[in-house]
Amino acid sequence: MIAIVDYGMGNLGSVWKGCEKVGLDARVVSDAQSIKDAAGVIVPGVGAMGAAMKNLRELNLVDLIAAQITGGKPFLGICLGYQMLFTCSEEGGGVDCLDVFKGKNIRFPDDEVVPHMGWNQVYFKNRDLVGDEIADGSFFYFVHSYYPVPEDASIIMTTTPYGIEFASSILKDNVAATQFHPEKSQKLGLKLLELFGKRVNES
């Protein structure tokens, strides 16, 4: 079973439906035992980082999620679930995040339309998760105003141009995370969920 973590920050239904479409046994959960028992974990999310981290703390999920990652369990972060893996975010005057990876979430420059919303291309730096299943320059769906700047560039899986070139996904050992929304990205997004499920089954 793959646990889709419910911490009150939206888009759970579309993530669950996406998993269902590609045959994954995924369940929306918020209790610690279900997350511990799961073979893989997905943390999605939309909205503000301050509210996201507050909700995780109130549910006593901060240390638990970090422990699943450091313990080697396959993990997929989506949107806020991607950004929260880093040290902090400058959003809302500054928010401490999970600090799984060193780096900071920053806002797009003022000369760009914010939020960055709609379809944009991703260019692969690391294909260990997707192999030749997803072509370079493929389009995925984005909705965000902030993006992470990893201190370790070697973890970047894809980059995307939007005024600047930013890290639109990362991949490191058991952790994959995307700024774009696979569950809203049609066939290629479903393919990415399928490939994550394959990794869970092989772990």
PLY file of the C-alpha trace (Angstrom):
ply
format ascii 1.0
element vertex 203
property float x
property float y
property float z
element edge 202
property int vertex1
property int vertex2
end_header
0.00 0.00 0.00
1.11 3.54 -0.82
0.11 6.16 1.74
-1.08 9.52 0.39
-0.62 11.77 3.41
-3.60 13.95 4.29
-2.48 17.02 6.24
-5.26 19.33 5.13
-3.59 20.92 2.12
-5.68 19.78 -0.82
-5.50 17.85 -4.13
-5.71 14.46 -2.40
-8.56 13.18 -4.53
-6.82 13.85 -7.84
-3.61 12.19 -6.62
-5.56 9.14 -5.44
-7.46 8.92 -8.74
-4.20 9.17 -10.67
-2.74 6.29 -8.66
-5.91 4.26 -9.15
-5.77 4.78 -12.92
-2.33 3.17 -13.11
-3.26 0.28 -10.82
-1.57 1.38 -7.61
-2.96 0.42 -4.20
-2.95 3.92 -2.71
-4.93 5.19 0.28
-5.42 8.64 1.75
-4.29 8.49 5.39
-3.23 10.78 8.21
-2.50 8.36 11.07
1.05 7.44 11.98
0.58 3.67 11.86
-0.72 3.64 8.28
2.21 5.78 7.16
4.67 3.49 8.96
3.08 0.37 7.47
2.98 1.72 3.91
5.39 0.46 1.28
5.69 3.98 -0.14
4.64 7.50 0.78
3.27 10.36 -1.33
3.04 13.85 0.17
1.11 16.21 -2.13
-0.10 19.69 -1.29
-1.18 23.08 -2.55
-1.27 26.42 -0.74
0.99 28.21 1.72
4.08 26.66 3.26
3.43 28.18 6.68
0.03 26.49 6.91
1.46 23.23 5.58
4.20 23.00 8.20
1.80 24.09 10.96
-0.62 21.30 10.00
2.16 18.72 9.89
3.36 19.73 13.35
-0.15 19.62 14.81
-0.63 16.12 13.39
2.79 15.04 14.75
3.88 14.10 11.25
7.08 16.13 10.83
9.47 13.65 12.45
7.49 10.68 11.12
7.76 11.77 7.48
11.45 12.56 7.90
11.97 9.10 9.43
10.27 7.38 6.48
12.63 9.19 4.11
15.83 8.56 6.06
14.76 4.95 6.58
14.83 4.39 2.83
11.11 4.12 2.08
10.18 5.23 -1.46
8.86 8.79 -1.24
7.20 11.10 -3.75
6.66 14.76 -2.94
4.38 16.89 -5.13
4.31 20.72 -5.18
4.34 21.69 -1.46
5.45 18.14 -0.75
8.50 18.90 -2.89
9.27 22.32 -1.42
8.97 21.17 2.18
11.89 18.77 1.74
14.28 21.71 1.83
15.66 23.69 4.75
13.34 26.66 4.63
11.11 28.90 2.54
11.17 32.68 2.29
7.37 32.59 1.94
5.42 34.48 4.59
8.51 36.04 6.11
10.31 32.72 6.51
9.24 29.17 7.31
11.38 26.27 8.57
10.78 23.12 6.52
11.86 19.47 6.87
15.55 20.05 6.02
15.92 16.68 4.31
17.92 18.51 1.65
19.83 21.74 2.06
18.32 24.63 0.14
15.79 27.44 0.22
12.46 28.06 -1.50
12.42 31.48 -3.15
9.86 33.50 -5.10
10.03 34.04 -8.83
11.45 37.42 -9.87
9.01 40.33 -9.94
9.26 40.63 -13.72
7.61 37.21 -14.16
3.88 36.53 -13.93
3.24 34.85 -10.59
2.02 32.24 -10.01
3.72 30.22 -12.70
0.60 28.40 -13.87
-0.07 26.06 -16.76
1.92 23.75 -18.99
5.69 24.00 -19.22
8.55 21.79 -20.31
10.93 19.72 -18.22
14.49 18.85 -19.22
16.13 15.83 -17.63
19.43 15.89 -15.78
18.86 12.44 -14.25
16.78 9.64 -15.80
17.17 6.97 -13.13
13.43 7.04 -12.33
11.95 7.47 -15.81
14.43 5.75 -18.15
13.30 6.38 -21.73
9.60 6.45 -20.80
9.35 10.27 -20.76
10.98 12.38 -23.46
13.16 15.39 -22.80
11.16 18.60 -23.20
7.86 16.95 -22.22
5.14 19.21 -20.86
3.80 19.00 -17.29
1.33 21.14 -15.37
2.54 23.72 -12.84
0.90 26.02 -10.28
3.36 27.75 -7.93
4.93 31.05 -6.92
8.02 29.66 -5.13
10.62 27.13 -6.15
13.51 25.37 -4.36
17.16 26.14 -4.95
19.02 22.96 -3.92
22.52 23.47 -2.55
23.50 20.12 -4.06
22.87 20.38 -7.81
23.44 16.64 -8.23
19.97 15.87 -6.84
18.19 17.76 -9.63
16.16 15.45 -11.88
14.66 18.10 -14.19
14.91 21.81 -14.85
12.26 24.10 -16.34
12.58 27.56 -17.91
10.42 30.37 -16.55
12.39 33.58 -16.81
15.12 31.70 -15.02
15.88 27.97 -15.16
14.73 26.32 -11.95
14.87 22.84 -10.48
11.43 21.45 -11.28
12.10 18.03 -9.72
14.70 16.16 -7.72
15.77 12.54 -7.38
18.04 11.17 -4.68
18.13 7.51 -3.63
14.58 6.69 -2.42
13.26 10.24 -2.80
11.61 11.74 -5.87
9.80 15.07 -5.77
8.26 17.33 -8.38
7.20 20.95 -8.48
4.77 20.07 -11.27
1.60 18.07 -10.67
1.76 14.56 -12.18
-1.89 14.01 -11.27
-2.88 16.98 -13.47
-0.45 16.22 -16.31
-2.45 13.67 -18.28
-0.69 10.65 -19.80
2.88 11.60 -18.91
1.91 12.48 -15.37
0.22 9.11 -14.99
3.33 7.48 -16.40
5.43 9.13 -13.70
3.06 7.86 -11.00
3.26 4.40 -12.55
7.05 4.49 -12.51
7.05 5.56 -8.86
4.73 2.64 -8.10
7.14 0.31 -9.87
9.94 1.58 -7.67
7.79 0.95 -4.57
7.09 -2.61 -5.71
10.79 -3.25 -6.29
11.93 -1.88 -2.94
0 1
1 2
2 3
3 4
4 5
5 6
6 7
7 8
8 9
9 10
10 11
11 12
12 13
13 14
14 15
15 16
16 17
17 18
18 19
19 20
20 21
21 22
22 23
23 24
24 25
25 26
26 27
27 28
28 29
29 30
30 31
31 32
32 33
33 34
34 35
35 36
36 37
37 38
38 39
39 40
40 41
41 42
42 43
43 44
44 45
45 46
46 47
47 48
48 49
49 50
50 51
51 52
52 53
53 54
54 55
55 56
56 57
57 58
58 59
59 60
60 61
61 62
62 63
63 64
64 65
65 66
66 67
67 68
68 69
69 70
70 71
71 72
72 73
73 74
74 75
75 76
76 77
77 78
78 79
79 80
80 81
81 82
82 83
83 84
84 85
85 86
86 87
87 88
88 89
89 90
90 91
91 92
92 93
93 94
94 95
95 96
96 97
97 98
98 99
99 100
100 101
101 102
102 103
103 104
104 105
105 106
106 107
107 108
108 109
109 110
110 111
111 112
112 113
113 114
114 115
115 116
116 117
117 118
118 119
119 120
120 121
121 122
122 123
123 124
124 125
125 126
126 127
127 128
128 129
129 130
130 131
131 132
132 133
133 134
134 135
135 136
136 137
137 138
138 139
139 140
140 141
141 142
142 143
143 144
144 145
145 146
146 147
147 148
148 149
149 150
150 151
151 152
152 153
153 154
154 155
155 156
156 157
157 158
158 159
159 160
160 161
161 162
162 163
163 164
164 165
165 166
166 167
167 168
168 169
169 170
170 171
171 172
172 173
173 174
174 175
175 176
176 177
177 178
178 179
179 180
180 181
181 182
182 183
183 184
184 185
185 186
186 187
187 188
188 189
189 190
190 191
191 192
192 193
193 194
194 195
195 196
196 197
197 198
198 199
199 200
200 201
201 202
